[in-house]
C-alpha cells in the first residue's frame, strides 16, 4: 500500500502536496511536514494502521485537484 501512496503523492501538484502534508499532520497529530514527507512518504515507513486512512485522504485530495484543473480549463 505504501507504493500506492507514493504514486498518489507524486501525482499531486505543489498546492495539493502541501495540503496533503498538512492533513496528515493534523490527522495523526504530527509536528513536522518534513518528517511526514521524508519518513512516511519517501521512506515508505508509514505505520500500517494509518495507511488506509492516508489512501482515503489522498484519493479525495487528488479528486479535488482534478476538479480544480477542469474548472480552470472551462473558464479559459
C-alpha positions as a Python dict, from the first residue, in 0.01 Angstrom:
ca = {
    (1, 'X'): (0, 0, 0),
    (2, 'X'): (294, 236, 58),
    (3, 'X'): (380, 225, -314),
    (4, 'X'): (24, 327, -395),
    (5, 'X'): (54, 617, -150),
    (6, 'X'): (386, 724, -308),
    (7, 'X'): (231, 716, -656),
    (8, 'X'): (-64, 925, -547),
    (9, 'X'): (167, 1177, -379),
    (10, 'X'): (375, 1204, -697),
    (11, 'X'): (60, 1290, -898),
    (12, 'X'): (-18, 1586, -674),
    (13, 'X'): (73, 1939, -771),
    (14, 'X'): (260, 2155, -518),
    (15, 'X'): (-54, 2303, -366),
    (16, 'X'): (-219, 1964, -318),
    (17, 'X'): (100, 1813, -175),
    (18, 'X'): (121, 2086, 86),
    (19, 'X'): (-244, 2034, 172),
    (20, 'X'): (-184, 1658, 197),
    (21, 'X'): (107, 1704, 436),
    (22, 'X'): (-96, 1945, 650),
    (23, 'X'): (-385, 1697, 658),
    (24, 'X'): (-157, 1415, 770),
    (25, 'X'): (-1, 1631, 1040),
    (26, 'X'): (-344, 1724, 1170),
    (27, 'X'): (-498, 1377, 1138),
    (28, 'X'): (-213, 1190, 1305),
    (29, 'X'): (-101, 1464, 1545),
    (30, 'X'): (246, 1503, 1393),
    (31, 'X'): (475, 1804, 1429),
    (32, 'X'): (673, 1830, 1105),
    (33, 'X'): (586, 1819, 736),
    (34, 'X'): (950, 1727, 663),
    (35, 'X'): (917, 1421, 887),
    (36, 'X'): (597, 1315, 711),
    (37, 'X'): (746, 1366, 364),
    (38, 'X'): (1087, 1207, 427),
    (39, 'X'): (997, 921, 659),
    (40, 'X'): (640, 832, 572),
    (41, 'X'): (602, 917, 204),
    (42, 'X'): (951, 893, 55),
    (43, 'X'): (1088, 645, 307),
    (44, 'X'): (777, 427, 294),
    (45, 'X'): (769, 389, 673),
    (46, 'X'): (401, 466, 719),
    (47, 'X'): (253, 286, 1019),
    (48, 'X'): (31, 11, 884),
    (49, 'X'): (-268, 121, 1090),
    (50, 'X'): (-258, 464, 918),
    (51, 'X'): (-219, 353, 558),
    (52, 'X'): (-586, 303, 476),
    (53, 'X'): (-677, 648, 610),
    (54, 'X'): (-393, 807, 412),
    (55, 'X'): (-513, 642, 90),
    (56, 'X'): (-862, 780, 158),
    (57, 'X'): (-726, 1131, 224),
    (58, 'X'): (-502, 1125, -84),
    (59, 'X'): (-781, 998, -312),
    (60, 'X'): (-1005, 1283, -201),
    (61, 'X'): (-731, 1542, -246),
    (62, 'X'): (-649, 1415, -595),
    (63, 'X'): (-1018, 1419, -686),
    (64, 'X'): (-1040, 1781, -571),
    (65, 'X'): (-724, 1866, -766),
    (66, 'X'): (-876, 1724, -1086),
    (67, 'X'): (-1196, 1923, -1035),
    (68, 'X'): (-997, 2244, -987),
    (69, 'X'): (-799, 2181, -1306),
    (70, 'X'): (-1116, 2112, -1504),
    (71, 'X'): (-1273, 2429, -1363),
    (72, 'X'): (-974, 2635, -1474),
    (73, 'X'): (-991, 2487, -1827),
    (74, 'X'): (-1362, 2563, -1852),
    (75, 'X'): (-1306, 2925, -1751),
    (76, 'X'): (-1041, 2973, -2018),
}
